[in-house]
Amino acid sequence: MFVSADDATVVSGARGAAGWRKSEQVQRMALQQRFPMISLMEASAGRIQDQMGSRKWAGLNFDPHTTGFGPVVDLSGVIPQVTAAMGNSVGGAAFIAMLSDFVPMVKPTSFMAVAGPPVVLGAVGETASREELGSSQLHCALTGQADYEAEDDTDCLRVMREYLSYFPSSCYELPPRRPTEDSPDRSCDELLDIVPTNLRKPYDIYAVIRSIVDEGRYLTVKRDYGQGIATCLARLNGHVVGIIGSQPLHMAGVLDDTATYKIIHFMELCDAFHIPLLFLVDCPGFMIGKEWERRSMLKWVARALHAHRRVTVPKLTVVLRKAYGLAYWILGGKAMLPDAIVAWPTASLSLMAPEPAVNVIYEQEIKAAADPEAERARYVELFAQEYAPEGAAEEFTIDDIIDPRQTRAFLCRMLELVLTSRTYRVGFKHPIYP
């Protein structure tokens, strides 16, 4: 791999023209040699005195091959890029992070923003603290512009190594398979206790993931952002997989704009580096209402459909419980052409949940009933019976109904079958858009 690191003891890490050329030379070497690019950021933007004035900014310092973040953009989707914001990361340093695939931040020391407090005060007259502009908590939980909040520098370096262990050196290779002593036929008996049969009771999707994957090990990406969805890197029988799972602990697993963006970005990341996708579905649908229309839910749903249909890596889908509406499609439903799709006996599949469906279809009958609430409950119960997975199996919109305890065994066998039977050409597919 290739590494670029800022030195905060020299002019607070501010990069001059020569410093930018030096770092961009390393980026070009990484692209030519097809090895991952690591950037350790602790830089207070560009060295202003080196770039002020029209001659310096737009003339003498301009090199079309090294200027304007061109090399970082060229690397996208070709080699893995990891940028750690370990200290101040302002201006150019922050933009390099945004153009990278994986961005860890260190909780006590990191700061990442377009501009720091002095520039913000001078430019727009706003007084803002470092925490308000670019703390690790802000970017990991609120903006989604960072992927992992490290406890300290050691933890940050550890997670970078772990992240890269799931990836090939470039898009011209397949992800590395590792031997495991965890039997592919292991029964996951604990799943019967983890996931309630009552669709209204929540559970932790990470417990499901831990039960299924090799040695219970996985790496979460953007865990605190878009919490209705879990995105993880893990292995099944040694093969790397990217897992996208509904998280019922957060708003019953409903998809909002942040969760939908999270799905899009993770699918594009895995597809670019040939990592198969596993969808674990328990989703009642998308968020609706005034706030969510103003947050462009229509656009995010459309983007997710586009992204999913472009994915060419193997896709496996397991419907655990709720699978309603377009959200189900985005989470690997039949319309997205997964290589295999199965359901647990607890699965419930339909256009929408029974409660809103009953309110629309039987509105007049419910109003006219002597006991409207009892009448509504009766219709809901009748509707719910039609949602059982047997109907989907009869119509062949799912491939099978499986015992939850056999989930790992099924996934390991099916993934092995797909990977060995499909002719798969490695190479560049697409960049990974911020």
C-alpha positions in Angstrom: 0.0 0.0 0.0 0.9 3.7 -0.3 0.7 6.1 2.6 0.6 9.9 2.8 0.8 11.5 6.2 0.6 15.1 7.3 3.0 16.5 9.9 1.2 18.9 12.2 4.5 20.1 13.8 5.3 21.9 10.5 3.1 25.0 10.0 0.2 23.1 11.6 0.3 20.7 8.8 -0.8 23.3 6.2 0.2 22.2 2.7 2.1 24.4 0.4 2.3 23.9 -3.4 5.2 21.5 -3.1 3.4 19.5 -0.4 0.4 19.0 -2.6 2.6 17.9 -5.5 4.4 15.4 -3.2 1.1 13.8 -2.0 -0.4 13.7 -5.4 2.7 11.9 -6.7 2.1 9.2 -4.2 -1.5 8.9 -5.3 -0.4 8.5 -8.9 2.0 5.8 -7.9 -0.7 4.0 -6.1 -2.9 4.1 -9.2 -0.1 2.9 -11.4 0.9 0.0 -9.1 -2.7 -0.8 -8.2 -2.3 -0.8 -4.4 -4.5 0.8 -1.7 -4.0 4.5 -0.8 -3.9 5.5 2.9 -4.0 9.1 4.0 -3.4 10.2 7.6 -4.8 13.7 7.8 -3.8 16.4 10.3 -3.7 19.5 8.1 -5.1 23.0 8.6 -6.1 23.5 5.0 -3.7 24.9 2.3 -0.8 27.2 3.1 -2.5 30.5 2.3 0.7 32.4 1.6 1.5 29.9 -1.2 -1.8 30.3 -2.9 -3.0 33.9 -2.6 -3.2 36.1 -5.7 -4.2 35.3 -9.3 -0.8 34.3 -10.5 -0.3 31.7 -7.7 -3.9 30.4 -7.6 -4.8 30.2 -11.3 -1.4 30.4 -13.0 2.0 29.5 -12.0 1.1 26.7 -9.6 -1.4 25.0 -11.9 -0.6 21.5 -13.2 -3.5 19.8 -14.9 -2.2 16.4 -13.9 -1.8 17.0 -10.1 -4.2 19.9 -9.3 -7.9 20.0 -8.5 -8.1 16.7 -6.6 -7.9 14.9 -10.0 -5.7 12.0 -8.8 -8.1 11.2 -5.9 -11.0 11.2 -8.2 -9.1 9.0 -10.6 -8.4 6.4 -7.9 -12.1 6.0 -7.0 -13.3 2.5 -7.7 -9.9 1.4 -8.9 -8.0 1.0 -5.6 -9.3 1.2 -2.0 -8.9 4.6 -0.5 -8.9 5.1 3.3 -8.5 8.6 4.8 -8.2 9.0 8.6 -9.0 12.4 10.1 -6.7 12.0 13.0 -6.4 15.7 13.9 -7.4 19.0 12.1 -8.6 18.2 8.6 -9.8 21.4 7.0 -10.3 22.5 3.5 -8.3 20.4 1.0 -7.7 17.7 3.6 -11.4 17.4 4.3 -12.2 17.2 0.6 -9.7 14.3 0.2 -11.5 12.5 3.0 -14.9 13.0 1.2 -13.5 11.6 -2.0 -12.2 8.4 -0.2 -14.1 5.2 0.4 -13.7 4.9 4.2 -13.2 7.7 6.7 -12.4 6.9 10.4 -12.2 9.8 12.8 -10.5 9.9 16.2 -13.0 10.8 19.0 -10.9 13.1 21.2 -8.7 14.8 18.6 -10.2 14.9 15.1 -11.9 17.8 13.4 -13.1 17.9 9.8 -14.8 20.9 8.0 -14.7 23.1 4.9 -13.4 25.9 7.1 -12.4 26.3 10.8 -13.8 28.7 13.3 -11.5 31.7 12.4 -12.4 31.5 8.7 -16.1 31.0 9.3 -16.1 34.1 11.6 -14.2 36.2 9.1 -16.2 35.1 6.1 -19.8 34.9 7.3 -19.6 36.5 10.7 -20.7 33.3 12.5 -19.2 32.2 15.8 -19.0 28.4 15.9 -17.0 26.0 18.0 -14.9 23.1 16.6 -17.5 20.6 17.9 -20.3 22.4 16.1 -18.5 22.6 12.8 -16.8 19.2 12.5 -16.5 16.8 15.5 -16.3 13.1 15.0 -19.7 12.7 16.7 -21.2 15.2 14.2 -19.9 13.4 11.2 -20.4 9.8 12.3 -24.0 10.3 13.6 -25.5 13.4 11.9 -23.9 14.1 8.5 -22.7 10.5 7.6 -19.4 12.0 6.2 -17.3 9.7 8.4 -17.6 5.9 8.7 -16.1 5.0 12.1 -15.5 6.8 15.4 -12.3 5.6 16.8 -11.5 5.8 20.6 -7.9 6.8 20.0 -5.1 6.7 17.3 -4.4 3.0 18.0 -8.0 2.1 17.4 -8.1 4.2 14.3 -5.1 2.4 12.8 -6.5 -1.0 13.8 -9.8 -0.4 12.1 -8.0 0.8 8.9 -6.2 -2.5 8.8 -9.3 -4.5 9.5 -11.2 -2.6 6.8 -8.5 -3.3 4.1 -8.5 -7.0 5.1 -11.9 -7.3 3.3 -10.8 -5.7 0.1 -8.6 -6.7 -2.9 -5.6 -4.5 -3.7 -7.5 -3.1 -6.7 -10.6 -3.7 -8.8 -8.5 -6.0 -10.9 -8.5 -8.6 -8.2 -11.2 -10.5 -6.3 -11.6 -10.0 -2.5 -9.3 -12.3 -0.4 -10.8 -15.5 0.9 -9.5 -16.6 4.3 -9.7 -20.1 5.8 -12.0 -20.5 8.7 -12.7 -23.2 11.3 -16.3 -22.1 11.6 -18.3 -24.9 9.8 -20.5 -23.7 6.9 -23.2 -26.1 8.1 -23.3 -24.7 11.7 -26.8 -24.5 13.0 -27.8 -21.0 14.3 -30.1 -22.2 17.1 -30.0 -18.9 18.9 -31.8 -17.1 16.0 -35.1 -18.6 17.3 -34.6 -16.6 20.5 -33.2 -13.4 18.9 -36.0 -12.7 16.5 -39.5 -12.6 18.0 -42.4 -14.1 16.0 -44.4 -11.0 17.0 -43.8 -8.5 14.2 -44.2 -5.6 16.5 -41.4 -6.6 18.9 -37.9 -5.3 18.0 -34.6 -7.1 18.1 -31.0 -6.2 17.3 -30.0 -7.1 13.7 -26.3 -7.1 14.8 -27.1 -10.2 16.9 -28.5 -11.9 13.8 -25.4 -11.0 11.8 -23.1 -12.2 14.6 -24.9 -15.5 14.6 -24.6 -16.0 10.8 -21.1 -14.9 9.9 -17.7 -16.6 10.4 -16.7 -16.6 14.0 -19.3 -13.9 14.7 -16.9 -11.2 13.4 -17.9 -8.2 11.3 -17.0 -4.6 10.7 -19.7 -2.0 10.8 -19.7 1.0 8.4 -21.5 4.2 9.4 -23.1 2.4 12.4 -24.4 5.6 14.0 -25.7 7.2 10.8 -29.0 6.1 9.1 -29.5 3.7 12.0 -32.6 2.0 10.4 -30.0 0.1 8.3 -26.9 -1.9 9.3 -24.1 -2.1 6.8 -21.2 -4.5 7.6 -18.3 -6.3 6.1 -18.0 -9.9 7.1 -17.2 -13.4 5.8 -19.2 -16.5 5.0 -17.2 -19.7 4.8 -14.1 -17.5 4.2 -15.7 -15.4 1.4 -16.1 -11.6 1.9 -19.7 -10.3 1.9 -21.2 -6.9 2.4 -24.3 -7.1 4.6 -27.2 -4.7 4.4 -29.7 -5.5 7.2 -32.8 -3.8 8.6 -32.5 -2.6 12.2 -35.8 -2.9 14.0 -34.4 -1.3 17.1 -34.5 2.1 15.2 -37.9 3.2 14.1 -38.9 -0.4 13.5 -36.4 -0.6 10.6 -38.1 2.0 8.5 -36.0 3.6 5.8 -35.5 7.4 5.9 -33.3 9.5 3.6 -30.1 8.8 5.6 -30.6 5.1 5.7 -31.4 5.1 1.9 -28.2 7.0 1.1 -26.3 4.6 3.4 -27.6 1.7 1.3 -26.7 3.3 -2.0 -23.1 4.2 -0.9 -22.5 0.7 0.5 -23.9 -1.1 -2.5 -21.7 1.0 -4.8 -18.6 0.4 -2.7 -19.1 -3.4 -2.6 -19.9 -3.6 -6.3 -16.8 -1.7 -7.3 -14.6 -4.2 -5.5 -16.5 -7.3 -6.4 -17.9 -8.0 -2.9 -21.1 -10.1 -2.9 -24.1 -8.6 -1.1 -26.4 -10.1 1.5 -29.7 -8.5 2.4 -31.5 -9.2 5.7 -35.0 -7.8 5.4 -37.3 -6.7 8.1 -38.6 -3.3 6.9 -42.1 -1.8 7.1 -41.4 0.7 4.3 -40.1 4.3 3.8 -40.7 7.3 6.1 -43.7 9.4 4.9 -45.1 12.7 5.8 -44.3 16.4 5.3 -40.8 16.4 6.8 -39.7 13.5 4.6 -41.2 14.9 1.4 -39.1 18.0 2.1 -36.1 15.8 2.5 -36.5 14.4 -1.0 -37.5 10.9 -0.2 -38.7 10.4 -3.7 -35.3 11.2 -5.1 -33.5 9.0 -2.6 -35.8 6.0 -3.5 -35.2 6.6 -7.2 -31.4 6.8 -6.7 -31.5 3.5 -4.7 -33.4 1.8 -7.4 -30.9 3.0 -10.0 -27.9 1.9 -7.9 -29.4 -1.5 -7.1 -30.2 -2.3 -10.8 -26.6 -1.5 -11.8 -25.1 -3.9 -9.2 -23.5 -6.9 -10.9 -22.0 -8.8 -7.9 -23.8 -11.8 -6.5 -26.8 -10.9 -4.3 -28.5 -13.1 -1.7 -31.7 -12.1 0.2 -33.3 -13.4 3.4 -36.7 -12.1 4.4 -36.8 -12.3 8.2 -40.1 -10.6 8.9 -41.6 -7.5 7.2 -41.0 -6.9 3.5 -43.3 -4.1 2.4 -43.5 -1.9 -0.7 -40.6 -0.5 -2.7 -38.4 -0.7 0.4 -38.4 -4.4 0.0 -37.2 -4.1 -3.6 -34.3 -1.9 -2.6 -33.4 -4.4 0.1 -33.0 -7.2 -2.5 -36.6 -8.1 -3.5 -37.4 -10.2 -6.5 -37.6 -7.2 -8.8 -33.9 -6.5 -8.2 -33.0 -10.0 -9.5 -31.1 -11.5 -6.6 -29.3 -14.8 -7.2 -31.4 -16.4 -4.4 -34.2 -15.1 -2.2 -35.6 -17.1 0.7 -37.9 -16.3 3.7 -38.3 -17.4 7.2 -41.7 -18.7 8.3 -42.2 -15.4 10.2 -41.9 -13.4 6.9 -44.7 -11.0 6.0 -44.7 -9.7 2.4 -47.0 -7.2 0.7 -47.4 -3.8 -0.8 -47.9 -2.2 2.6 -48.5 -3.1 6.2 -52.0 -4.4 6.9 -53.1 -1.5 9.1 -52.8 1.3 6.5 -54.1 -1.0 3.8 -57.2 -1.7 5.8 -57.7 2.0 6.5 -57.7 2.7 2.8 -59.8 -0.2 1.5 -62.4 -0.6 4.2 -62.7 3.0 5.4 -66.5 3.2 4.9 -67.2 -0.3 6.4 -65.2 0.6 9.5 -67.0 3.9 10.0 -70.4 2.2 9.6 -69.6 -0.6 12.1 -71.1 -0.6 15.6 -67.6 -1.0 17.0 -65.1 0.6 14.5 -62.0 -0.5 16.4 -63.1 -4.1 16.6 -64.0 -4.1 12.9 -60.6 -2.6 12.0 -58.9 -5.3 14.0 -60.9 -8.0 12.3 -59.9 -6.8 8.8 -56.2 -6.4 9.9 -56.2 -10.0 11.1 -57.7 -11.2 7.8 -55.2 -9.2 5.8 -52.3 -10.4 7.8 -53.1 -14.0 6.9 -52.6 -13.2 3.2 -49.1 -11.9 3.9 -47.6 -15.3 4.9 -44.6 -16.4 2.8 -46.4 -19.5 1.5 -48.3 -17.3 -1.0 -45.0 -15.8 -2.3 -43.5 -19.3 -2.6 -46.5 -20.5 -4.6 -46.1 -17.6 -7.0 -42.3 -18.2 -7.1 -41.4 -14.7 -6.0 -39.3 -16.3 -3.3 -37.2 -19.5 -3.9 -37.9 -21.2 -0.6 -39.0 -21.0 3.0 -36.2 -22.0 5.3 -35.8 -22.9 9.0 -34.0 -19.8 10.6 -31.5 -22.2 12.2 -30.3 -23.2 8.7 -29.7 -19.6 7.5 -25.9 -19.8 7.7 -25.8 -23.2 6.0 -28.1 -22.1 3.2 -26.1 -18.8 2.6 -22.7 -20.6 2.6 -23.9 -23.2 0.1 -25.6 -20.7 -2.1 -22.7 -18.3 -2.1 -20.3 -21.0 -3.0 -22.5 -22.2 -5.8 -22.9 -18.7 -7.3 -19.2 -17.8 -7.0 -18.1 -21.0 -8.7 -20.7 -21.2 -11.4 -20.8 -17.6 -12.6 -18.2 -16.3 -15.1 -17.1 -13.1 -13.4 -14.7 -10.6 -15.0 -12.8 -8.3 -12.7 -11.9 -4.8 -13.6 -13.0 -1.2 -13.3 -16.8 -0.7 -13.0 -17.5 2.7 -11.7 -16.3 5.3 -9.1 -17.7 5.4 -5.6 -19.6 8.7 -5.4 -19.5 10.7 -2.1 
